[in-house]
């Protein structure tokens, strides 16, 4: 009888230990759930805050309400309607020129370095959105400190120190949503060099069209062209902005030496840009590009 009682006590102790272990696991799970619920609430608060900021930006536009592309599907009319409501400096002539490059190119992977308010990226995305598998990568840190890491001119650098880039970013996101481009545009909120490393890690990822409109500091403009060119698909199109700027001419000359010139446009008043088609041999032999670069810099 005593042995039987001892056995029952042992079994009861085992059950109590199991229950205690289960209670501990339940409490641990509850703590994880509470932690995740707190994260969800924080994210929901951020979303509501961003929505409020975007709605405030919409309300403050010269044209009240959302950006609404006109019905009918005509791309040129759509761009004429949308462009004046976007922050940035891309002219209507350049916007239409960019969309023509998209309609004539092969492939569906597009990127832009230096998005600002989307005045050139939105037209690119509008031109590409009906293409199967189209993706437009918006590569922009929206950071004042990054914008002035490399000096250009005192007036230009001072302007970039003071501009409200968070407001510009929210306006861009709002425009992407208003134009129905959320499924096409992918935000890469990184400086050019970091974004390039990320894309290099994605082996086999090549751009069919890349618009470089980032820092106009001489060293960075040249580095952008040199470093991103190997990420172009054979026969891809690289567009460089402000090719008449003194600080951009080395980057332009590098492209002239390593690519085929599709066209270079000058609208006057320092508005200029060019399109260059990559050569398959250079894409496969980066050392050849390095040799040409040394010749350009000599």
C-alpha positions in Angstrom: 0.0 0.0 0.0 2.9 2.3 0.9 4.6 1.6 -2.4 1.4 2.3 -4.3 0.9 5.6 -2.5 4.5 6.6 -3.3 3.9 5.8 -7.0 0.9 8.0 -7.1 2.8 10.8 -5.5 5.5 10.5 -8.1 3.0 10.5 -10.9 1.3 13.6 -9.4 4.7 15.3 -9.1 5.4 14.5 -12.7 2.0 15.9 -13.8 2.6 19.0 -11.8 6.0 19.5 -13.4 4.5 19.0 -16.8 1.7 21.5 -16.0 4.2 24.0 -14.7 6.3 23.6 -17.9 3.2 24.0 -20.1 2.2 27.1 -18.1 5.7 28.5 -18.6 5.4 27.9 -22.4 1.9 29.5 -22.4 3.2 32.6 -20.6 6.2 32.8 -23.0 3.8 32.5 -26.0 1.5 35.1 -24.6 4.5 37.5 -24.1 5.6 37.0 -27.7 2.0 37.6 -28.9 1.8 40.8 -26.8 5.2 41.9 -28.2 4.0 41.3 -31.7 0.7 43.1 -31.1 2.7 46.1 -29.8 4.8 46.0 -33.0 1.6 45.8 -35.1 0.1 48.8 -33.3 3.3 50.8 -33.8 3.3 50.0 -37.5 -0.4 50.9 -37.7 0.4 54.2 -36.0 3.2 54.9 -38.5 0.9 54.0 -41.4 -1.8 56.4 -40.1 0.8 59.1 -39.6 2.0 58.7 -43.2 -1.5 58.6 -44.5 -2.2 61.9 -42.7 1.0 63.5 -44.1 0.2 62.4 -47.6 -3.4 63.7 -47.3 -2.0 67.0 -46.1 0.3 67.1 -49.1 -2.6 66.4 -51.4 -4.6 69.1 -49.8 -1.8 71.6 -50.3 -1.2 71.0 -54.0 -1.9 73.8 -56.4 -4.3 71.4 -58.1 -6.7 70.2 -55.3 -7.1 66.5 -54.6 -5.4 63.5 -56.0 -3.3 63.4 -59.2 -5.7 61.9 -61.6 -4.4 60.8 -65.0 -6.9 61.7 -67.7 -9.1 58.9 -69.1 -8.5 57.5 -72.6 -5.0 55.9 -72.0 -3.0 58.4 -74.1 0.4 58.4 -72.6 1.5 61.8 -73.8 -1.7 63.4 -72.5 -1.3 61.6 -69.2 2.2 62.9 -68.7 1.2 66.5 -69.7 -1.5 66.3 -66.9 0.7 64.7 -64.2 4.1 66.4 -64.7 3.2 69.9 -63.4 2.0 68.4 -60.1 5.3 66.6 -59.3 8.4 68.1 -57.6 11.5 68.2 -59.6 13.1 69.6 -62.7 12.4 67.2 -65.6 11.0 69.1 -68.5 8.0 67.9 -70.6 10.3 67.4 -73.6 12.6 65.1 -71.6 9.7 63.2 -70.0 8.3 62.4 -73.4 11.8 61.6 -74.7 12.3 59.1 -71.8 8.9 57.4 -72.4 9.8 57.0 -76.1 13.0 55.2 -75.0 10.9 52.9 -72.8 8.4 52.1 -75.6 11.2 51.2 -78.0 13.5 49.2 -75.6 13.4 45.5 -75.0 13.0 44.1 -71.5 11.1 45.4 -68.5 13.6 46.3 -65.8 14.1 50.0 -65.3 15.9 52.0 -62.7 16.5 55.6 -61.7 19.2 56.9 -59.4 18.2 60.3 -58.0 14.4 60.3 -57.9 13.7 63.4 -55.8 9.9 64.0 -56.4 9.5 61.6 -59.3 9.2 64.1 -62.1 11.2 61.8 -64.4 10.5 58.4 -62.7 6.7 58.7 -62.8 6.7 59.1 -66.7 9.1 56.1 -67.0 6.7 54.0 -64.8 3.6 55.2 -66.8 5.3 54.2 -70.0 6.3 50.8 -68.6 3.2 49.8 -66.5 1.5 47.8 -69.2 4.6 45.8 -70.1 4.5 42.3 -68.6 6.7 41.9 -65.6 7.6 45.6 -65.6 9.5 46.9 -62.5 10.8 50.4 -62.0 13.3 50.8 -59.2 13.3 54.2 -57.5 16.8 54.5 -56.0 17.0 57.5 -53.7 18.0 58.0 -50.0 16.1 61.2 -49.5 18.8 62.3 -47.1 20.2 65.8 -46.8 23.6 64.6 -45.5 24.0 62.1 -48.3 23.1 64.8 -50.9 26.1 67.0 -49.8 28.7 64.3 -49.1 30.5 65.3 -52.3 30.7 69.1 -52.8 29.4 70.7 -56.0 28.9 74.5 -55.5 28.2 76.4 -52.3 24.8 77.6 -53.5 23.8 74.1 -54.7 25.0 72.4 -51.6 23.3 74.9 -49.3 20.0 74.3 -51.1 20.4 70.5 -50.6 21.1 71.0 -46.9 17.9 72.9 -46.3 15.3 71.2 -48.6 12.7 69.1 -46.7 13.4 65.8 -48.4 10.9 63.8 -46.2 8.1 66.0 -47.5 9.4 65.4 -51.1 9.5 61.6 -50.5 5.9 61.6 -49.1 4.8 63.6 -52.2 6.4 61.0 -54.4 4.8 58.1 -52.7 1.4 59.9 -52.9 1.9 60.4 -56.7 2.9 56.7 -57.1 -0.4 55.6 -55.5 -2.5 58.2 -57.3 -1.2 57.1 -60.7 -1.9 53.4 -59.9 1.8 52.6 -60.0 2.2 50.8 -56.6 2.6 47.5 -58.3 5.2 48.7 -60.7 7.5 51.1 -58.7 9.8 49.6 -56.0 11.5 52.0 -53.6 15.2 51.4 -52.8 15.8 54.0 -50.1 19.6 53.8 -50.2 22.5 55.9 -51.5 23.7 55.0 -55.0 26.8 53.0 -53.9 24.9 50.9 -51.3 22.1 50.2 -53.8 24.6 49.1 -56.4 26.2 46.6 -53.9 22.7 45.3 -53.2 21.9 44.7 -56.9 25.3 43.2 -57.5 24.5 40.6 -54.9 21.4 39.7 -56.9 23.4 37.7 -59.5 21.9 37.9 -62.9 19.9 41.1 -62.3 20.4 43.5 -65.2 18.8 46.8 -66.1 17.2 47.3 -69.5 17.1 51.1 -68.9 18.8 53.1 -66.2 18.4 56.8 -65.7 21.3 58.3 -63.7 20.4 61.7 -62.1 22.1 61.5 -58.8 24.9 63.5 -57.3 26.4 65.9 -59.8 29.7 66.1 -57.9 32.4 65.1 -60.4 33.8 62.1 -58.6 30.3 60.7 -57.7 28.8 61.2 -61.2 31.8 59.4 -62.7 31.6 56.6 -60.1 27.9 56.1 -60.8 28.5 55.6 -64.5 31.5 53.4 -64.0 29.9 51.2 -61.2 26.4 50.8 -62.6 27.4 50.1 -66.2 28.3 46.4 -65.5 24.7 46.0 -64.2 23.2 46.9 -67.6 21.8 44.2 -69.9 23.6 43.8 -73.2 22.2 46.4 -75.5 20.6 48.2 -72.5 20.1 52.0 -72.4 21.8 54.2 -69.9 20.5 57.8 -69.6 22.7 60.5 -68.0 21.3 63.8 -66.9 22.9 67.3 -67.2 25.7 66.2 -69.5 26.6 69.8 -70.2 27.5 70.4 -66.5 31.2 70.8 -66.1 31.2 68.3 -63.2 29.4 65.7 -65.3 31.5 65.9 -68.5 33.9 63.1 -67.4 31.0 60.8 -66.8 29.5 61.7 -70.2 32.9 61.2 -71.9 33.2 57.8 -70.2 29.9 56.8 -71.7 30.8 58.1 -75.1 34.0 56.0 -75.0 32.4 52.8 -73.7 28.9 52.8 -75.3 27.1 53.7 -78.5 25.5 57.2 -78.4 21.8 56.9 -79.1 21.2 60.7 -78.7 22.3 63.8 -76.8 19.8 66.6 -76.2 20.4 70.2 -75.1 17.3 72.3 -74.3 19.4 75.3 -73.4 19.6 76.9 -69.9 21.8 74.1 -68.7 19.1 71.4 -69.4 20.8 68.5 -71.2 20.8 64.7 -71.2 22.0 61.8 -73.3 21.2 58.2 -73.9 23.8 55.5 -74.5 23.5 51.9 -75.6 25.7 49.4 -73.8 28.0 47.1 -75.8 27.8 43.4 -75.0 31.5 42.9 -75.1 32.1 45.5 -72.5 29.4 44.2 -70.2 31.2 40.8 -70.3 34.7 42.2 -69.9 34.7 44.9 -67.1 38.5 45.2 -67.4 38.1 46.6 -70.9 35.8 49.3 -69.4 38.5 50.0 -66.8 41.1 50.5 -69.5 38.8 52.9 -71.4 38.2 54.8 -68.1 41.9 55.3 -67.6 42.1 56.7 -71.1 39.2 59.1 -70.5 40.8 60.4 -67.3 44.2 60.8 -68.8 
